[in-house]
């Protein structure tokens, strides 16, 4: 598959060597991480097309040329944000994968544990849900990258757990793919947009109780 950061116009008119996909290594990583977090917030708020490199640089307090130095192009920066999210999600995916071998747990208990692991990750990185709200409107190669690097790895370990629990009758008969999307989107959006919930509930201002309430509601959704 052709990668989105191939043949992309650089941010400056000066020709630059192509950088590897992902975050810079070594001493450059600190400055790059700050730019990534600013870019992540900006892309989440406005989407790819409406976000400018100058806006990201201004939020980071740096010259736009530094974005070019670290990432080479806006599209490469967007891909690096996706890679950062994928790296952050890796421990969650590993823990969920390990549940398949926990034969001491019944299939539904494995699903419930997987939902709890997902909720822990969502509360750890609440901005990801907002990023997905705009990033999921992408089409073409950027959407392909988002699905390949972030959605599919978790889908491929979570859905089999759901299917096992449905097959044994411990979760009511339903489409596991639909339930996967309902759980992931429902949980991530509820946490990411907790400020919308705040006028109606005090829970977003009480993180521990909020997390517990989200877990209770998510498990209830399983049926």
Number of C-alpha atoms within 10 A of each C-alpha: 6 7 13 17 23 10 9 12 13 18 20 14 7 8 10 13 8 13 15 13 14 17 22 17 11 7 8 12 13 13 15 21 17 16 25 23 17 20 27 24 19 20 24 20 16 14 20 19 10 10 16 17 19 14 15 24 19 14 16 18 12 15 13 18 15 15 25 19 17 20 29 24 21 23 20 24 25 22 23 24 24 25 19 19 18 19 14 15 18 14 13 19 22 13 15 23 19 13 20 17 10 12 9 9 13 14 24 20 16 24 26 18 17 23 21 20 17 24 24 15 18 23 18 11 16 19 20 22 22 20 23 20 18 15 21 13 11 16 9 8 14 21 15 15 17 20 16 12 18 20 14 12 17 22 16 12 19 24 19 16 23 25 20 19 21 19 14 13 12 16 18 12 14 14 12 19 14 10 15 18 13 15 19 20 15 15 22 26 20 19 25 20 15 17 13 12 13 12 9 9 12 12 17 20 12 9 12 11 13 18 19 14 13 19 20 12 13 20 16 9 11 20 10
